[in-house]
């Protein structure tokens, strides 16, 4: 497999993983989160109601975040590798000055 084909496969895989992570994250955020409350103070007349400041993420949303992060890290790695290749090929024609 030549270098160009490896590059195309790498970029395609990274983008597919990032898009899949974004889709799973969106599905996870749209899924309502149910949680149980097992401990309570029986004599208290107060009821616990989560306010708007709390963030409750489902397992699907967390998995989507992890997959998205892996895809974005792969894209960042490939972009850095590509930038380094461009710099090394640009610098190959010039000699260093003392």
Secondary structure, DSSP 8 states (H G I E B T S, - for coil): --HHHHHHHHHHHHHHHHHHHHHHHHHHHHS----------TT--------TT-----HHHHHHHHHHHHHHHHHHHHHHHHHHHHHHHHHTTS----
